[in-house]
Amino acid sequence: MEMTKKNISIPRSVFKTAEQLAKNLDMSLSEFYTAALSAYIEGYKNNSSVTEKLDQIYKIESSSIDPELVKMQVVSLGDEMTNRYNTILLIAIISVSLLKALS
């Protein structure tokens, strides 16, 4: 494999952590950075292909949730959902009150 030598700047804390991890893995820093960047690039490629596939699916399929399923989920969450709903409602009421006061 042809190698390229470049100077880069990274935060000291990242460098120190990478240096220690490379040492623990018995790798040179070059090997470590090559492996880390390769994994990052591969993950990015996979994520973008997943997004593209989902975009294709949602062009022909609805992404909405069946209302009956939503009801079942709300019932199964019970008090937790009620508490969240009440918190959101309280935030909305306070926001409206503040907007009225500022008008």
C-alpha positions in Angstrom: 0.0 0.0 0.0 1.3 3.4 -1.0 1.7 5.7 2.1 1.3 9.5 2.3 2.8 11.6 5.0 0.8 14.6 6.2 0.9 17.0 9.1 -2.5 17.3 10.9 -3.7 19.1 14.0 -5.8 17.4 16.6 -6.7 18.2 20.1 -4.1 17.1 22.6 -6.6 15.0 24.6 -7.5 13.1 21.5 -3.9 12.5 20.6 -3.1 11.3 24.1 -6.0 8.9 24.2 -5.2 7.6 20.7 -1.5 7.2 21.7 -2.5 5.2 24.8 -5.0 3.0 22.9 -2.5 2.3 20.1 0.1 1.3 22.8 -2.5 -1.0 24.5 -3.3 -2.6 21.1 0.4 -3.0 20.3 0.0 -0.8 17.2 2.0 2.1 15.8 0.2 5.4 15.7 0.2 5.2 11.9 -1.5 1.8 12.1 -3.9 3.0 14.7 -5.0 6.1 12.7 -5.2 4.1 9.5 -7.5 1.6 11.2 -9.6 4.3 12.9 -10.0 6.4 9.7 -10.8 3.3 7.7 -13.5 2.2 10.2 -15.0 5.8 10.2 -15.1 5.9 6.4 -16.7 2.5 6.1 -19.3 3.5 8.8 -20.0 6.7 6.9 -20.5 4.7 3.6 -22.8 2.3 5.3 -24.9 5.0 7.0 -25.3 6.9 3.7 -26.4 3.7 1.9 -28.9 3.0 4.7 -30.3 6.5 4.3 -30.5 6.2 0.6 -32.4 2.9 0.9 -34.8 4.4 3.4 -35.4 7.3 1.1 -36.3 5.0 -1.7 -38.7 3.0 0.5 -40.4 6.1 1.8 -41.0 7.3 -1.7 -43.5 4.5 -2.2 -44.4 3.5 1.4 -46.0 5.6 4.1 -44.0 6.3 7.2 -47.0 6.9 9.4 -47.8 4.7 12.3 -51.2 2.9 12.6 -53.3 4.9 15.1 -54.3 1.6 16.9 -50.6 0.9 17.4 -50.1 4.4 18.8 -53.0 3.8 21.2 -51.5 0.5 22.4 -48.1 2.2 23.0 -49.7 5.0 25.0 -51.6 2.5 27.1 -48.5 0.4 27.7 -46.6 3.4 28.9 -49.3 4.3 31.4 -48.2 6.8 34.0 -44.9 7.5 32.3 -46.7 8.8 29.2 -49.2 10.7 31.3 -46.3 12.5 33.1 -44.5 13.3 29.8 -47.8 14.6 28.3 -48.5 16.7 31.4 -44.9 18.1 31.3 -45.3 19.0 27.6 -48.7 20.6 28.2 -47.3 22.6 31.1 -44.4 23.9 28.9 -46.9 24.9 26.2 -49.1 26.8 28.7 -46.1 28.6 30.1 -44.8 29.4 26.6 -48.2 30.9 25.6 -48.4 32.9 28.8 -44.9 34.3 28.2 -45.7 35.2 24.6 -48.9 37.0 25.8 -46.9 38.9 28.4 -44.3 39.9 25.9 -46.8 41.1 23.3 
